[in-house]
Amino acid sequence: MTMHRFPKNTGLIALLALVFSLAAMSAAQAAQPNLQLAAKKTKAAEPAKPAGEVVEYPTLEQRVGQQLLIETTFKTTRRGTLIKYTQPALTLQLGPENGSIELTVPRETIRTITVLTPVAATDKDEGTSGAKKN
């Protein structure tokens, strides 16, 4: 009877190949995005929209000096004070976070206009102070 000899290295090589293939499969599964987790993150990451009233373009003539939020057809959002109203375009004064510049937005590029309601100033220390009373 003839005995076939396998080199010792053949078993080790097969074992290493098995380990590497299992590691590659687990890495591939870990690399796939979890769609439900990604959807929850995007919902949580969206900032809350400011409270306001959606208005039509012609009604802005009486709203000069008020804060506006304009969504454009270019998928941008601009927030600023309305300083000039004309039929073909609006001019906004953007805040310091946007460079304190005047921006003219053509009427045909405006998707929605929201007139922002000013936040009521509340007295911060109306009985809610953390200080102890004697």
C-alpha positions in Angstrom: 0.0 0.0 0.0 1.3 3.4 -1.0 0.9 6.3 1.3 0.6 9.8 -0.2 2.4 12.4 1.7 1.0 15.9 1.8 3.5 18.5 2.8 2.8 20.1 6.2 2.7 23.5 4.6 -0.3 22.6 2.4 -2.6 22.3 5.5 -1.3 25.6 6.9 -1.8 27.4 3.5 -5.4 26.1 3.3 -6.1 27.2 6.9 -4.7 30.7 6.2 -6.8 31.0 3.0 -9.9 30.1 4.9 -9.2 32.7 7.6 -8.5 35.4 5.1 -11.6 34.7 3.1 -13.8 34.9 6.3 -12.1 38.1 7.2 -12.7 39.6 3.8 -16.4 38.6 3.9 -16.9 40.2 7.3 -15.1 43.4 6.1 -17.3 43.6 3.0 -20.4 43.3 5.2 -19.2 46.0 7.5 -18.4 48.3 4.6 -22.0 48.1 3.3 -24.0 51.1 4.6 -26.9 50.4 6.9 -29.7 52.2 5.0 -32.0 52.6 8.0 -29.2 54.1 10.2 -28.3 56.5 7.4 -31.9 57.6 7.0 -32.2 58.3 10.8 -29.0 60.3 10.7 -30.1 62.5 7.8 -33.4 63.2 9.5 -31.7 64.1 12.8 -29.1 66.2 10.9 -31.6 68.4 9.2 -31.9 71.7 11.0 -35.3 72.9 12.1 -36.9 75.3 9.7 -37.6 78.7 11.2 -41.2 79.6 11.9 -42.8 81.9 9.4 -45.5 82.5 6.8 -45.1 81.5 3.2 -46.1 84.4 1.0 -46.5 85.1 -2.7 -44.1 87.4 -4.5 -46.4 90.4 -5.0 -47.1 90.7 -1.3 -43.5 91.5 -0.6 -43.9 95.1 -1.6 -45.3 95.9 1.9 -42.7 93.7 3.6 -39.5 95.7 3.1 -37.4 95.6 6.2 -38.6 92.2 7.3 -36.6 88.9 7.6 -37.1 86.5 4.7 -36.1 82.9 3.9 -35.9 82.3 0.2 -35.6 78.8 -1.4 -34.3 79.0 -5.0 -34.6 76.7 -8.0 -30.8 76.1 -7.6 -31.5 74.3 -4.3 -30.1 77.0 -2.2 -31.6 78.8 0.8 -30.9 82.5 1.6 -31.9 84.2 4.8 -31.7 88.0 5.1 -33.5 91.3 5.4 -35.5 92.5 2.4 -34.1 95.9 1.5 -35.5 96.3 -2.1 -38.5 95.0 -3.9 -38.9 95.2 -7.7 -41.0 93.2 -10.2 -37.9 91.4 -11.7 -35.9 90.8 -8.5 -35.5 91.1 -4.7 -32.5 92.4 -2.9 -31.6 91.0 0.5 -29.1 92.1 3.1 -27.5 88.9 4.3 -26.3 88.6 7.9 -22.7 88.6 9.2 -22.6 84.8 9.0 -22.9 85.1 5.2 -20.5 88.0 4.7 -22.9 90.9 5.3 -23.5 91.4 1.6 -26.4 92.6 -0.5 -27.7 89.8 -2.7 -30.1 90.3 -5.6 -32.3 87.2 -6.3 -34.1 87.2 -9.7 -37.9 86.4 -9.5 -37.8 83.5 -11.9 -35.2 81.6 -9.6 -37.4 81.8 -6.5 -39.2 78.7 -5.4 -40.7 79.7 -2.0 -40.6 82.8 0.1 -41.1 82.7 3.9 -41.5 85.8 6.0 -39.9 84.9 9.3 -41.7 85.8 12.5 -39.5 87.5 15.1 -38.8 85.5 18.1 -40.4 87.0 21.2 -37.9 88.2 23.7 -38.5 86.5 27.0 -37.2 87.5 30.4 -34.7 84.9 31.2 -34.9 85.3 34.9 -38.7 85.1 35.5 -38.7 82.8 38.5 -36.7 80.1 36.7 -33.3 81.2 38.1 -31.2 78.5 39.6 -30.2 80.8 42.5 -31.5 79.9 46.0 -33.9 82.3 47.6 -33.3 83.2 51.3 
